[in-house]
Amino acid sequence: MAGSFDQPDRVPPVVQYGIESRVHWWHGIEDLPGDQPTYADDPEGMLPRIQASNRQHPDHDT
């Protein structure tokens, strides 16, 4: 849920709940490669169509 904050890096977690249901691969996830931004690859050219149809309110005060 950290992504729901405007500045999630300013709200570090201090406790974990529900760890009994954590999947076994969770502990190694930080070791996976992650050098590609979310929108770096769009092989089918869908991003402009998605952005044009987006009706979500901007994440700032208007």
ABEGO torsion letter per residue (X at the ends): XAAABABAAABBBABBBGAAABBAAAAAAAABBAABBAAABBAAGAAAAAAAABABBBABBX
